[in-house]
């Protein structure tokens, strides 16, 4: 479970892959720790698939429920998709805001290749307007012209192999908005035997959603709250499309699914709402879908709320377990008991965790409890 290439190294912390200017054959380029990729000064708009022309000379983007209607030269809400040449195009294709080698537990994914590193990268922009965004410096960055790291899909896959990462994560900002880039990168990874992970809010339309998750091996989706009022007031979005995405992933795909709810004091942490959220997950997605309750820290435009106390996280966990969920965790806080995976049948500790460090394993090679033989849901190796 604890792989040698992590167990014997001190880089459980983030291993930043920094961009260093380099010159080869008089062409300006960049070197990713010995890996050369060409730097481009501007990003050519990339064709997209999910849009339609309107009768009033505008185009309508169909990748998410916002359905942005755009005139020539306008950008959508996400800033990545815009109208050029009478079509919806993607700006920033093949460019990244940064890379890091993370433990997969940081996504967070606790039942997908535990103890392994994942190559994480993202772009800028977002199709939600969360006032509490913890990655606002990327999601609200706006113009993708500032993305200087050239990273074509083939480069991403090859670099993950070089770094010993069995998976690649599309994260930091919502990959829904850079759909075509994600799908192409995922295809390049799959050709090389790598798995792919999406970290998303799940705010997608049905047709692009189906294509997107055909290429994803795992996903952690944010279920930000459980009322339309919360989504409308604090996220500038709607809850129902997110619920539809969750049901689609669970019922129609082979994508391993985990959920995260960031608990904001006084906003989405009432016992009644948490009970309804947990019961909906148990009834619609099943008891084995892992749920992570994560601690809020004041950020972006919601700085008048305190950080989430550990007691609130633990109370939410108790409510979820009592509602029938079997694997409920706390995040952004230290509580090894509530971060560990337990056998729901006999109570054996299956995976011990302290933050992102794995401390013990009671799983067999087949992913079952070493004491009673009950299978643990997930993707193990």
N, C-alpha and C positions, 0 to 999 in steps of 0.2 A: 504493500500500500504506500509506504513512504519510499519513493524512488531514490536510487543512489545519487542521481545527479542533483537532487535537492538536499538529500540528507547530509551530504558531505560538503555542502557549500554554505557560505555565509550570506547568499543572496536571496533569502526568503523575503527580504525587503524588495522594493521595486528596483529593477535593474533598468535604468533609463538608457534608451538607445538614442544617443545624441547625434545630431547632424553636423558634419564637419565639411567645410568647403574643400574641394579638391579639383585638380585640373588634369585632364587626360586628353592627349591629342588636340590641344587647344580648345576643347569643349568644356564649358563650365559644368561641373557636376557636383554630386554629393556622395560622400562615403559613409555608409552605415557600419561603423566598426569593421572596416575591411570589405564592405559590400557596396559596390559602386552602382549608383542609379543616376540617370540624367535629370538635371534640374531644368524646368521650363519656367520662363518668366511670366507666362500667362496660361490660363487653362482654357482650352477650346471647349465650347459647349458640347456636351455628349447627348446623343439622341435618347429619348425616353419612350416608353411604350404605352403608358396609361394616361391618355388624355383624349380630348375631342375638340373639334372646332365648333364654335357657336355661330349663330346667324348674324350677330352684331360685330363680326370680325375679331372677336376675342377667342381665346382658347381656355378650356377648363381642364385643370390638372385633376386626375382621378386616383392619385396614389393614397390619399387620406381623406377622411370625412370633411375636411375644410373645403374641398372642391374649389380651390382658388381660381377665379376668373381673371384672366390677364390680357392686357393689351401688349402690343409689340414693345419689347424692352423692359417690361415690368417683371419683378421677382415676386414669387409667392411668399406666404407668411414665413416659410422656413428659410428663405433667402438662398436656398440652393437650387430650387427649381424655378425656371422663368420662361418667358416667351421670347423666342428669337427665330426669325424667318418663318413666322406663322405656325410654329410648333412649340411644344413644351420641351425644354432641354434641361440637362443637369449640369450645373457649374461645379467645379472642384473635383470632377471625376479623376481618379488616380492620384489624388493629392491628400496628404494627411496632416492633421494638427499635431501629431506626436505618436510615439510608440513606447511601450513598456512591456517587460516580461513580468507578469503577475502570477501569483498562485491562483488557480482556478476558483478557489474558495472566495476570492475577493469580488467575483462577479455579481452577486454570490451564487455559486453552484456547489452544493454540498454532496450531491449524489451523482455527479458527472465527473468521471476520471479524477477522483479525489487525490490530492497530493501531487498533482502534475502542474507544470507551468503552462501558461497560455500567453501567446503573443497578442497584446491588446492594442488597438488603434482606433482612431475616429477622425471626424472632420470638424465642421462647425455647423451651427444652425439647429433648429428644432421645430416641430410642428405643434408643440404645446407651448403654453405661456405660464408655466408654474412659477408662482411668486416665491416659492421656497427652493428653487433649483439649486442643487449642491454643486453643479458643474456649469454655473451660469457664464463663466468666462469663455466657455466654448459654445454652449447652446445659444447664447445671446451675442456671439461675436459678429453675426451679420454677414458681411461680404466675404466669400470664400477666396477672394484674391490674395488674402494673407497666408493661404496654405502653401508653404514653400517646399515641403518635403514631397518630392515626386515618388509615388509608390504604386506603380501599375499592379494589377492583380497577380501576375506571375512573380513579381518581386516580393510581394507579401508572403506567398506560399514558400518561395525558396528561402526567404529569411527565417521563417518559422522552423523550417527543417534545420538550417544552420545553427539555430539556437537551441535545438532539442525540444521544441514545443510540439506536443501532439495535437494542439488545437489553436485556432485563431479566433479572437473575439472582436466583434464589431460593437464598439462601446464608446463611452465618453459623451457622445451626442447620439440622438436617436437614429439608428440605421434605416428606419422607414424612409427618411428624407433623401438618402443616397442609395436608394433601392438598386439601381442598375449596377453601381459600383460594388455593392455587397454581393449581389448574385454572381457577378463575374469573378470576384475574388474567391467566393465560396466554391465555384466550379474549379478554379485553378487549384485550390487547396484539396478538393476531393480527388483530383487527378493524381495528386502526390500522396494520397493516403492520410491526409490531415482532416480533422473534424473542425466544425465551425460553430460558433456561439453567437447568438444575438442578445443584446441587452437593450430592451425597448420598453416603451410605454404601451405598445400594442394598438396605437391609434391608426388603423389601416382600413382600407376598403377591401372588399371580398376578393376581387380578381388579383390584384397585386399581392395580397396576403397569401393566396394559394401558391403563387410562384415563389414568393420569398421563402416560405417554410418548407418547400421541397428541397431547398438547399441548406437548411439549418439542422444540425445534429442536436443542438440544445438551445434553450432560451431561458433567460430570467426576465419576466415581465413585471413591470410595476403596476400593482393595483393600488392606486394612490389613495383611495378612500372608497366609501360605499354609498355615496349619495350623489345624485345629479347636482345638487346645490354645491357640494364641495368641488366637483370637477368644473362646474361653470364659473364659480367665484375665484377659485385659487389656481386653476389650471387652464382656463379659457378653452375648455373642451367638454365632451360629454362622456358619461360613464358607459352607456349601452354599447357603443362600438368596441370598447375595451373588453367587455364581457363576451361579446361575440367572438373576438379574436381568441380569447382564452378557451372558449368552448371548441372553436375550430381546431386549435393546436392539439388539444387533448383528444378530440374525437376523430379527427380526420388525418392526422399526421403521425409520424414516428419520432417527432422532435421531443426530446426530453424537456419537461417543463418544470420550472420552479418560479415562485412568486415572491415579490418583495412589497411590503407596505411600510412606508416611512411614517412613523407616528409623530404627529405634531400636536403638542399640548393644546387642548381646548378646541381642536379643529376636527380631528378624525379618530380620537382615542377614547370615545365614550364606550362603556361596556356594551350598551345596546347595539351600537354600530359594529363593534368588533364581533359580537355574537352573530349578527346578520351576515357579515362578510365571511366569517368562518363556516357558517352553515351553508352558505351559497357554494363555497369552494367544495365542501364535503359532498354536497348533493349534486353538483354539476360537473365537477372535475374529478371527484373521488378522494378518498381519505389519504392516499399515498402521495399526493402532490405536495412537495415541501413548501412551507410558508416561512418567510423571513420577516420578522418585525425589526425594523431598523430605527436607530435613534436619530432624531432631527437635531441639526445644529443651525442656529440663526444664520441666514444667508440671503443674498440677493435682495428681494423686496419684502422679506418676512423676517425682520430682525427684532421685532417686538415680542417674540415668543421665546421662552426659555428652552434650553436643550432638554431633550426627553430624558426623564429619570430612568434609571435601570428598573426601579419598581414598576413603572408603567409598562415597560417591555415585558417583564415577567408576568404581570397581571394579564396582559394581552395573550401571552403564550398559554397561560392556564385556561383562558376562555376558549382558545382555539382547540386545545387538546380535549377539553370537555365537550366541544361541538363535534368531535369525531375525527379530527385531523391527527395523523400519527407522527408527523415529523415537522415540528415547529421550532424555529430558532430565533435568537436575538442577534442583532448586528450593530456595529458601531459602539459596542460596549463589551466589557470583559466579564463573561460568566461561563466558564468551561462547561458546567452542567447543561446550560441552555444552548450551548454551541455544539454539543456533541450529538451524535446519532445513536439512538437506542433501539433495540429490538422491541417492537410493539407487542410481541408475544410473550417473551420471558423477561424483558427488562435488562438484558445484557448490553453493555456499552459496545457498539459496533465500530464507531470511529470517534476517537477522542480529539477534541480541538481546544486550542487556546488562541483566540483570534484566528490568524491564518496558519498557525502551526498545528500539524497533526501530531498528537501525543500518544495515541494507542490505536490498535486495530483488533477487533474481535470478529472480523469478516473472514470467511473462507475465500479461496481463490475464485469461486463461482459467485461470490457476492451474497452469501447466506450467513446467518448467525452461526458462529462457531459452537454455541452451546445447544441450541434447540433445532437448528437447521432451517428456520424460517427465512425465506428469501427477503432481502432488503431491496426495495425498488430503486432503480437507478441504472447507470451505465458504468460498469467497473471493468478493470482489466487486471 
